[in-house]
Amino acid sequence: MRRWIDGSSNGLSSLPAKARRRGSRVLRAALDSSPLWGAGRVEDSYNLVGHALKKVLRLVADQQERELVEVGQEAGAELVCGSSLKAALGCDWNQQNQKDEALALILNGLQAGETWVQTLQQEDAQLAQSPLSVAQQVKVQDVEVDEHGKASLIKGKAKDRRISVEDGQMRHGRKSRSVRVDGYKRHVLHDLDTGLIRAVGITSANVAEASVTEAISEDLEQQAVRLKELHIDRAYLSSHLVRERNDDLVVYCKAWPVRERKRFAKQAFTMDWEKQIIRCPAEQEMPFCFNLTRDRISPATICARSMVRS
């Protein structure tokens, strides 16, 4: 991580002498996120269970100095021992009934593997437990069983769905509507005056950007610096840096786009923060906190009388 940070800032030698000696106590910074692809292989539900079960067999085979296929046959899970699980299943993946049959075969192999692990010596069983728990986790998150005992994949995706056997923290996520991320998001706080990277945060790809800012603030506290100006995108607007900001912190963020619609846009309304009132295009005023009983008249009644509305 140190090498990456130094490389991004071209080293401390490029900084002004004053910044090298002390650094700025008041900080102008920009915070943004970027995709950080995980190192683990992303797989579908069939291959996740098969991969994890094969890892169980491989660990035990290596421990016992035996061949993988031999151990797989002993465990009743030889289906997963080949180079390609889907090739071994040999089904038409466009046919739902064949996909269900393939899933049943994989789950039968997992059940046989679970039973077999219980017969192993304690040392071998402990070695197999971690990848076995991964297979069980994928089964719980991705598989449902109906009242007739038929297993099928759950429609849609679990909120915190595991996507990789080797990297358990990788998740599906999005940087934007068009950019999907398989892994993590990297959050970088740049010092706008010196070019230094002041803080870096890492979150799983499915976690909201705003969740990382408390960790970013802890890093800044260790550096004894105070944010004076912060440039962010809209994903960070709900962060504690914005919600709990001091009066002297200025936040810059790109505004939401205004689209032509049948009703008035938000920009047509004026908000008076001192008086806590909002004023519509017809010059009607209402308090931010409206109480139907106290104010006696509803917004709909006021709008219905407005000539501007028509």
Long-range contacts (C-beta under 8 A, 24 or more apart in sequence): 1-200, 5-197, 5-200, 8-197, 9-195, 9-196, 9-197, 10-195, 14-195, 15-194, 15-195, 15-196, 16-194, 19-193, 19-194, 19-196, 23-194, 23-196, 23-223, 23-225, 24-191, 24-193, 24-194, 24-225, 25-224, 25-225, 25-226, 26-225, 26-226, 26-228, 27-191, 27-198, 27-220, 27-225, 27-226, 27-227, 27-228, 27-229, 28-191, 28-192, 28-193, 28-228, 28-229, 29-189, 29-190, 29-191, 29-192, 29-198, 29-227, 29-229, 29-230, 29-231, 30-189, 30-190, 30-192, 30-230, 30-231, 30-232, 31-187, 31-188, 31-189, 31-190, 31-213, 31-216, 31-230, 31-231, 31-232, 31-236, 31-241, 32-187, 32-188, 32-190, 32-232, 32-233, 33-175, 33-185, 33-186, 33-187, 33-188, 33-209, 33-235, 34-175, 34-185, 34-186, 34-188, 35-175, 35-179, 35-181, 35-183, 35-184, 35-185, 35-186, 35-205, 36-181, 36-183, 36-184, 36-185, 36-186, 36-202, 37-181, 37-182, 37-183, 37-184, 38-164, 38-167, 38-169, 38-170, 38-182, 38-183, 38-184, 39-166, 39-167, 40-163, 40-164, 40-165, 40-166, 40-167, 40-170, 41-164, 41-165, 41-166, 42-163, 42-164, 42-170, 42-182, 43-163, 43-164, 43-165, 45-103, 45-138, 45-142, 45-143, 45-153, 46-85, 46-86, 46-89, 46-102, 46-103, 46-106, 47-85, 47-86, 48-134, 48-135, 48-138, 48-142, 48-162, 48-163, 48-164, 48-165, 49-106, 49-107, 49-110, 49-135, 49-138, 49-139, 50-79, 50-80, 50-85, 50-106, 50-109, 51-80, 51-85, 51-165, 52-131, 52-132, 52-134, 52-135, 52-138, 52-165, 53-77, 53-80, 53-106, 53-109, 53-110, 53-113, 53-131, 53-132, 53-135, 54-80, 54-81, 54-85, 55-131, 55-134, 55-165, 56-113, 56-117, 56-128, 56-131, 56-132, 56-135, 57-81, 57-113, 59-127, 59-128, 59-131, 60-120, 60-124, 60-127, 60-128, 63-123, 63-124, 63-127, 64-124, 74-116, 75-112, 75-113, 75-116, 75-117, 76-109, 76-112, 76-113, 76-115, 76-116, 77-109, 77-110, 77-112, 77-113, 77-116, 79-105, 79-106, 79-109, 80-106, 80-109, 99-153, 100-150, 100-151, 100-152, 103-143, 103-151, 103-152, 103-153, 104-150, 104-151, 107-139, 107-143, 107-151, 110-135, 110-136, 110-139, 131-165, 134-162, 134-165, 134-168, 137-162, 138-162, 159-206, 160-206, 169-204, 170-204, 170-205, 171-204, 171-205, 171-206, 171-207, 172-205, 172-206, 173-204, 173-205, 173-206, 173-207, 174-205, 181-205, 185-209, 185-212, 187-212, 187-216, 189-216, 189-219, 189-220, 192-229, 192-231, 198-223, 198-225, 208-235, 208-238, 209-233, 209-235, 209-236, 209-239, 210-235, 210-236, 210-237, 210-238, 210-239, 210-240, 211-239, 212-239, 213-239, 213-240, 213-241, 214-240, 216-241, 217-241, 280-306, 280-308, 281-308, 282-306, 282-307, 282-308, 282-309
